[in-house]
Amino acid sequence: MDNRQPLLRHLNWVLLAAALALFAVGEVNLVSASGTRLESGLAQASFYQRQLLWGVLGLCCMTVTMCFDYHRLLRLSWYLYGLTLVLLILVPLIGTTVYGAKRWISLGLFSIQPSELAKFAILLTTAKFLSSRSETLGWKDFGLILLMAAPPLGFIVKQPDLGSALMLLFIAGGMVLFHGLKASVLRICALAIPCIGAFMWFVGMHDYQRQRILTFLNPEADPLGSGYHILQSRIAIGSGQLWGKGFAEGTQSQLRFLPERHSDFAVAVFGEEWGFVGCLVLISLFVIFLLAILTTIIQAKDRFGSMLCVGVFFYFFAEISINMGMVVGLMPVVGIPLPFISYGGSATIVNFILIGLVLNVSMRRRAFRI
């Protein structure tokens, strides 16, 4: 094998193109979601302008992530894990409270959200651990993973940030299932899930979180209160019918009936304006995006790179499934954005860095043999 071949020759161009296309769709959608019809005309918020800046910064971070050999992360994983725990411990002590949740640490000019850093820490440490195991996991190895994931999960649930905690579970859980569990361990875990769910309901959840689940089961019970988000989202998507109302012509979003139309419910704006056909195109883009990541998983020439991509795959799969399910009323409302479509600086940068990791693995798939 000639290692002098340009690395870009092996880049996963389909993944890069799909990610850029999704970001472009999200940016156009935000232009519409930022508008509000007033008697004096159409007023525009600056969400799409700030999102464009975050996207440029995210692309820069993605490029940096692609440039170094990802095997160097093996040495940095536990240092990152330790730093994440320290920051999560500091959140309840010096963190900033926003909307009743203390999740951010202010550093003056900007703030950081340690739960976002925890995603990378769990991804790297779990990939490092699983890449050193060639057989299906027994109780000892599975217990070690639980011990590793429990501290950051506990701190994040305490904030409270149930959405980020779910993402950590999907990353670690997806990687463990992909690697393989012994049948006895898998059976016990399946039996334990209802018990864990009951514990979370009575002990681990706040009142507003329990109310979200009750609203999901019957949103019509409080149409002007807790059920308002889901009902307005359904109305917006349904009113788009087959072809949609057209760009910036949606009434639910432009007349401000639809809450959080630039973030969690951004796809409802898209559905109203572009209809069933537009949503089908958007879902197809996400399918191509996920299949491109799956291709890199298959082609990776070492176990560590493959497991990194597996974690990224389950992260994006969970976010896409939960957000779209939430918007159409198939899942409870949780604070999980739709990748590249919803507004969010931290989320945009994290998404591009994760894409950079997968591209990094794809570029070097010819250079390593295990």
C-alpha positions, 0 to 999 in steps of 0.5 A: 500500500502506497501511503503517499497517496493523497488522503483526500482521494479516500474522503467520504465525499457523499457524507460531506455533500449530504452534510453541507446540503442539510446545512443549506436546507436548514439555513434557508428554512431559518430565513423563513422561521426568523420572519414574523408578519406584522401589520407594518410588514415582515419583521426578520430576526437574526437567527439565520445570520447567527446560524451562518456564522456558527456554520462557518465556525463549525466547518473550520472545526471540522477541517481541523478535526480531519487534519490529525491522525485520529489514533492520537485520540486514544491517548487523550480520551481519559484526559478529556473524560477527567476534564468533563467530570470536573466541569460537570461538578462545577456546573451546580457551583458556578453555572448559569441558570437559563430557563430554570436549568443550570447547564452553562459555565460562563467564561466572560466572552462566551459560555460552555456547556459541559454536557456537549463535551461529555458526548465526546468524552463518552464517545472516545472512552467507549470506543477505546474500551471496546476496540480493545475487546475482541469478544462479546461483552460479559458482565465484567466489561459491561459493568466497567462501561456502566461505571464509566458512563454513570458519573457524567450521566448522573450530573447531567440528569441533575442539571436537569438536561434529560435530552443530553442524557438520552444522547449519552445513552444512545451513543454508549448503548449503540456502540455496546450493542454493535460490538455485542453483548452475551445473551445472558447480559442482554436478557437481564438488561431487557428485563431491567428497562421497565424498572429503570423507567419506573425509577426515573418516573418517580425519582429521576424526573421533575414535574414538568418532565412527567407532564411532557409524557402525559401531554404526549399521551393526550395533548388535547387535554390541555390544548392551550397549555402543555399540549399547545406545542404538539398540536400547533406542530401537527396543524403546521405540518398537516396544512402543508398538504402535498406540495406546501404553501411555499417559501415564507408563506406558512401561516402557523410560523409567520403568524407566530402560532408555532412556538420554538419554530427556529429550534426544536420545531424547525421541521414543522416550518419546513413541512408547512412550506414544502409539504409532504414532497419536501419532507420526503426529500429532507428524509431522503437526505438524512437517509443518504447522510446516515448511509454514508456514515455506515459506509465508513463504519464498514470500510474502516480498517481498524476497530477504534476508527470503526467504533468512533463512527458507530458512536457518531451514527447512533448519535445522529440517528437518535437525534433525527428520530427523536426530533421528527417523532416529537414534531409529529406527536409520536414521541414526547417533547424533549429538548433535542434539535434536528441536526443541521436544521434547528438553530443552535451554535453549540449543536452546529459545532458539535455536529460538524466536529463529529462529521470531521471525525468520520471523514478523518477515519474515511481518509485514513482507511487505506493507511492502517491494517489491523 
